[in-house]
């Protein structure tokens, strides 16, 4: 249970930091990825999609941390999110190719998915 709590807090921090950066400075986050020339509404969409979604995930994880019986729900939600990111990245690799930075991001996302599954499997059932 303690490991799950620590992992959830780490995921909260990640969600809030990355969500905040995408919300307030999306160009800082996208320029290293080769996304530099975007019109104003494109920035707004990035702020909403990347910033808003990650901030929402962080808020959800904080809610999950308020009750031990919700730790599993928080871990599953985050795992699904990261696994979906990894899937999207793999599809992009097949269609568009990849750079070392994109490959590293994909490996990190897959690793986080597997690690979260590991944590979930060690979580005590909420009924015990």
Backbone as CSV, one residue per row, in Angstrom:
resi,resn,N_x,N_y,N_z,CA_x,CA_y,CA_z,C_x,C_y,C_z
1,UNK,0.837,-1.193,0.000,0.000,0.000,0.000,0.881,1.257,0.000
2,UNK,1.980,1.209,0.746,2.886,2.358,0.813,3.533,2.636,-0.543
3,UNK,3.930,1.578,-1.254,4.504,1.759,-2.585,3.486,2.413,-3.509
4,UNK,2.252,1.945,-3.483,1.207,2.521,-4.337,1.026,4.001,-4.040
5,UNK,1.018,4.368,-2.775,0.852,5.776,-2.395,2.001,6.622,-2.929
6,UNK,3.221,6.142,-2.785,4.391,6.888,-3.270,4.361,7.032,-4.790
7,UNK,4.006,5.953,-5.472,3.939,5.989,-6.933,2.850,6.962,-7.380
8,UNK,1.704,6.922,-6.724,0.630,7.853,-7.082,1.064,9.300,-6.878
9,UNK,1.752,9.595,-5.790,2.235,10.966,-5.569,3.239,11.372,-6.644
10,UNK,4.093,10.443,-7.058,5.034,10.735,-8.150,4.271,11.042,-9.433
11,UNK,3.236,10.257,-9.720,2.433,10.492,-10.920,1.659,11.809,-10.829
12,UNK,1.223,12.173,-9.626,0.586,13.483,-9.430,1.576,14.582,-9.805
13,UNK,2.783,14.489,-9.276,3.797,15.508,-9.558,4.073,15.611,-11.052
14,UNK,4.241,14.465,-11.700,4.481,14.469,-13.146,3.320,15.116,-13.888
15,UNK,2.110,14.724,-13.535,0.928,15.248,-14.221,0.816,16.757,-14.042
16,UNK,1.036,17.238,-12.834,0.904,18.664,-12.573,2.027,19.477,-13.222
17,UNK,3.249,18.964,-13.185,4.368,19.685,-13.802,4.199,19.735,-15.320
18,UNK,4.000,18.584,-15.950,3.864,18.578,-17.402,2.582,19.277,-17.843
19,UNK,1.499,19.070,-17.111,0.254,19.747,-17.442,0.396,21.250,-17.325
20,UNK,1.041,21.711,-16.263,1.256,23.145,-16.090,2.136,23.736,-17.173
21,UNK,3.196,23.030,-17.531,4.077,23.519,-18.593,3.343,23.586,-19.937
22,UNK,2.571,22.560,-20.264,1.816,22.598,-21.517,0.747,23.685,-21.492
23,UNK,0.169,23.932,-20.340,-0.858,24.960,-20.239,-0.254,26.358,-20.400
24,UNK,0.858,26.612,-19.721,1.424,27.957,-19.686,2.485,28.232,-20.751
25,UNK,3.214,27.212,-21.170,4.310,27.414,-22.130,4.407,26.239,-23.095
26,UNK,3.377,26.009,-23.908,3.415,24.836,-24.793,4.584,24.859,-25.772
27,UNK,5.019,26.052,-26.171,6.143,26.134,-27.104,7.423,25.591,-26.485
28,UNK,7.590,25.756,-25.179,8.749,25.216,-24.474,8.768,23.686,-24.548
29,UNK,7.583,23.097,-24.493,7.467,21.643,-24.504,7.537,21.057,-25.913
30,UNK,7.089,21.813,-26.907,6.971,21.253,-28.250,8.172,21.525,-29.155
31,UNK,8.860,22.622,-28.935,9.984,22.970,-29.814,11.035,21.858,-29.891
32,UNK,11.441,21.252,-28.751,12.427,20.161,-28.842,11.924,18.946,-29.636
33,UNK,10.616,18.854,-29.824,10.042,17.724,-30.558,9.866,18.035,-32.040
34,UNK,10.269,19.234,-32.458,10.137,19.605,-33.857,8.801,20.251,-34.181
35,UNK,8.045,20.613,-33.163,6.763,21.282,-33.362,6.984,22.743,-33.001
36,UNK,7.213,23.588,-34.008,7.559,24.967,-33.701,6.601,25.971,-34.331
37,UNK,6.130,25.693,-35.504,5.300,26.658,-36.221,3.829,26.271,-36.089
38,UNK,3.162,26.916,-35.156,1.756,26.614,-34.897,0.995,27.926,-34.821
39,UNK,-0.199,27.944,-35.368,-1.045,29.135,-35.269,-1.666,29.209,-33.875
40,UNK,-2.233,30.369,-33.545,-2.756,30.631,-32.198,-3.732,29.557,-31.734
41,UNK,-4.659,29.145,-32.559,-5.647,28.147,-32.135,-5.004,26.778,-31.936
42,UNK,-3.911,26.532,-32.630,-3.157,25.294,-32.395,-2.557,25.286,-31.001
43,UNK,-2.029,26.441,-30.557,-1.496,26.542,-29.202,-2.607,26.325,-28.186
44,UNK,-3.771,26.902,-28.467,-4.907,26.726,-27.557,-5.284,25.262,-27.450
45,UNK,-5.263,24.554,-28.582,-5.594,23.134,-28.543,-4.543,22.347,-27.761
46,UNK,-3.281,22.681,-27.938,-2.222,22.017,-27.158,-2.390,22.288,-25.670
47,UNK,-2.710,23.529,-25.320,-2.922,23.869,-23.909,-4.065,23.027,-23.331
48,UNK,-5.145,22.916,-24.095,-6.313,22.174,-23.615,-6.046,20.671,-23.585
49,UNK,-5.534,20.143,-24.690,-5.364,18.703,-24.812,-4.262,18.171,-23.906
50,UNK,-3.094,18.758,-23.983,-1.979,18.262,-23.180,-2.005,18.833,-21.771
51,UNK,-2.149,20.144,-21.657,-2.155,20.765,-20.343,-3.377,20.390,-19.530
52,UNK,-4.543,20.619,-20.101,-5.781,20.350,-19.378,-5.945,18.890,-19.006
53,UNK,-5.644,18.006,-19.942,-5.813,16.581,-19.657,-4.882,16.130,-18.532
54,UNK,-3.626,16.569,-18.594,-2.681,16.147,-17.559,-3.009,16.762,-16.205
55,UNK,-3.458,18.012,-16.192,-3.880,18.613,-14.927,-5.094,17.883,-14.364
56,UNK,-6.009,17.500,-15.249,-7.173,16.723,-14.814,-6.768,15.373,-14.252
57,UNK,-5.801,14.732,-14.878,-5.311,13.451,-14.362,-4.687,13.647,-12.993
58,UNK,-3.903,14.706,-12.830,-3.308,14.993,-11.536,-4.370,15.195,-10.462
59,UNK,-5.422,15.939,-10.799,-6.515,16.166,-9.847,-7.208,14.851,-9.493
60,UNK,-7.433,14.002,-10.492,-8.059,12.711,-10.242,-7.196,11.857,-9.318
61,UNK,-5.895,11.871,-9.549,-4.995,11.075,-8.707,-4.977,11.600,-7.270
62,UNK,-5.052,12.909,-7.103,-5.137,13.467,-5.746,-6.417,12.980,-5.073
63,UNK,-7.519,12.973,-5.807,-8.780,12.449,-5.266,-8.605,10.984,-4.870
64,UNK,-7.935,10.202,-5.718,-7.704,8.787,-5.400,-6.861,8.631,-4.144
65,UNK,-5.917,9.519,-3.936,-5.039,9.427,-2.769,-5.752,9.741,-1.456
66,UNK,-6.921,10.321,-1.513,-7.666,10.665,-0.296,-8.298,9.438,0.371
67,UNK,-8.340,8.311,-0.349,-8.955,7.095,0.192,-8.189,5.897,-0.366
68,UNK,-7.619,5.100,0.523,-6.811,3.944,0.092,-7.571,3.009,-0.847
69,UNK,-8.880,2.943,-0.694,-9.654,2.045,-1.553,-9.663,2.525,-3.008
70,UNK,-9.210,3.758,-3.262,-9.170,4.283,-4.633,-7.777,4.230,-5.253
71,UNK,-6.783,3.752,-4.506,-5.426,3.678,-5.058,-5.401,2.881,-6.357
72,UNK,-6.080,1.750,-6.358,-6.105,0.908,-7.557,-6.698,1.634,-8.750
73,UNK,-7.783,2.379,-8.530,-8.414,3.129,-9.623,-7.452,4.162,-10.188
74,UNK,-6.725,4.838,-9.316,-5.754,5.823,-9.780,-4.638,5.190,-10.583
75,UNK,-4.135,4.066,-10.096,-3.065,3.368,-10.821,-3.545,2.860,-12.173
76,UNK,-4.749,2.303,-12.204,-5.287,1.800,-13.480,-5.478,2.946,-14.464
77,UNK,-6.039,4.060,-14.002,-6.270,5.202,-14.889,-4.956,5.718,-15.461
78,UNK,-3.956,5.884,-14.598,-2.673,6.387,-15.078,-2.013,5.383,-16.020
79,UNK,-2.100,4.104,-15.684,-1.517,3.075,-16.534,-2.171,3.073,-17.914
80,UNK,-3.481,3.205,-17.956,-4.179,3.253,-19.252,-3.743,4.466,-20.063
81,UNK,-3.607,5.598,-19.404,-3.166,6.811,-20.083,-1.773,6.630,-20.677
82,UNK,-0.841,6.144,-19.864,0.535,5.996,-20.336,0.631,4.909,-21.404
83,UNK,-0.123,3.832,-21.256,-0.124,2.777,-22.278,-0.682,3.309,-23.597
84,UNK,-1.707,4.149,-23.524,-2.277,4.734,-24.748,-1.279,5.688,-25.406
85,UNK,-0.546,6.437,-24.593,0.506,7.295,-25.155,1.551,6.443,-25.878
86,UNK,1.959,5.361,-25.248,2.950,4.469,-25.862,2.411,3.870,-27.161
87,UNK,1.150,3.462,-27.152,0.552,2.904,-28.369,0.546,3.939,-29.485
88,UNK,0.116,5.162,-29.161,0.116,6.227,-30.165,1.504,6.504,-30.699
89,UNK,2.470,6.446,-29.823,3.853,6.688,-30.245,4.338,5.561,-31.173
90,UNK,4.023,4.311,-30.842,4.431,3.177,-31.688,3.783,3.286,-33.066
91,UNK,2.504,3.630,-33.107,1.832,3.833,-34.402,2.538,4.936,-35.183
92,UNK,2.903,6.011,-34.479,3.651,7.091,-35.129,4.996,6.628,-35.652
93,UNK,5.674,5.763,-34.911,6.957,5.240,-35.376,6.791,4.481,-36.679
94,UNK,5.760,3.672,-36.758,5.510,2.874,-37.964,5.182,3.785,-39.147
95,UNK,4.364,4.794,-38.906,3.922,5.661,-39.998,4.958,6.727,-40.339
96,UNK,5.557,7.353,-39.314,6.392,8.534,-39.526,7.878,8.325,-39.290
97,UNK,8.258,7.209,-38.702,9.638,7.024,-38.279,9.812,7.586,-36.874
98,UNK,11.055,7.658,-36.413,11.266,8.149,-35.055,12.632,8.790,-34.925
99,UNK,12.760,9.558,-33.878,14.039,10.163,-33.505,14.478,9.502,-32.196
100,UNK,15.728,9.670,-31.818,16.151,9.109,-30.530,15.310,9.624,-29.354
101,UNK,14.935,10.899,-29.372,14.125,11.455,-28.284,12.748,10.786,-28.243
102,UNK,12.149,10.580,-29.401,10.833,9.930,-29.445,10.936,8.472,-29.006
103,UNK,11.993,7.804,-29.412,12.201,6.418,-28.993,12.371,6.349,-27.469
104,UNK,13.150,7.277,-26.919,13.340,7.307,-25.464,12.008,7.538,-24.750
105,UNK,11.178,8.429,-25.283,9.866,8.682,-24.678,9.009,7.423,-24.726
106,UNK,9.034,6.725,-25.846,8.264,5.493,-25.970,8.730,4.419,-24.998
107,UNK,10.030,4.278,-24.858,10.582,3.294,-23.913,10.184,3.667,-22.487
108,UNK,10.245,4.954,-22.152,9.836,5.415,-20.827,8.354,5.112,-20.582
109,UNK,7.507,5.377,-21.559,6.066,5.123,-21.408,5.775,3.633,-21.254
110,UNK,6.433,2.819,-22.043,6.241,1.373,-21.888,6.752,0.897,-20.529
111,UNK,7.890,1.432,-20.107,8.429,1.072,-18.798,7.497,1.483,-17.667
112,UNK,6.920,2.670,-17.765,5.982,3.125,-16.741,4.727,2.259,-16.725
113,UNK,4.298,1.817,-17.886,3.124,0.943,-17.968,3.401,-0.368,-17.232
114,UNK,4.534,-0.970,-17.523,4.903,-2.239,-16.883,5.105,-2.038,-15.383
115,UNK,5.778,-0.964,-14.991,6.006,-0.694,-13.573,4.686,-0.494,-12.825
116,UNK,3.766,0.238,-13.433,2.475,0.467,-12.786,1.710,-0.844,-12.645
117,UNK,1.786,-1.695,-13.629,1.161,-3.016,-13.525,1.786,-3.801,-12.374
118,UNK,3.100,-3.715,-12.230,3.810,-4.353,-11.122,3.270,-3.846,-9.780
119,UNK,3.132,-2.526,-9.636,2.623,-1.932,-8.399,1.177,-2.392,-8.152
120,UNK,0.380,-2.401,-9.187,-1.017,-2.827,-9.056,-1.114,-4.257,-8.562
121,UNK,-0.265,-5.124,-9.058,-0.325,-6.541,-8.674,0.065,-6.747,-7.215
122,UNK,0.768,-5.789,-6.635,1.175,-5.893,-5.245,0.236,-5.143,-4.292
123,UNK,-0.739,-4.489,-4.866,-1.699,-3.737,-4.060,-2.658,-4.709,-3.369
124,UNK,-2.845,-4.496,-2.099,-3.765,-5.354,-1.340,-5.191,-5.105,-1.812
125,UNK,-6.002,-6.157,-1.885,-7.415,-5.941,-2.234,-8.049,-5.000,-1.228
126,UNK,-8.947,-4.111,-1.706,-9.543,-3.107,-0.822,-10.428,-3.715,0.255
127,UNK,-10.851,-4.939,0.076,-11.724,-5.570,1.068,-10.996,-6.209,2.227
128,UNK,-9.641,-6.229,2.218,-8.919,-6.887,3.299,-8.320,-5.933,4.281
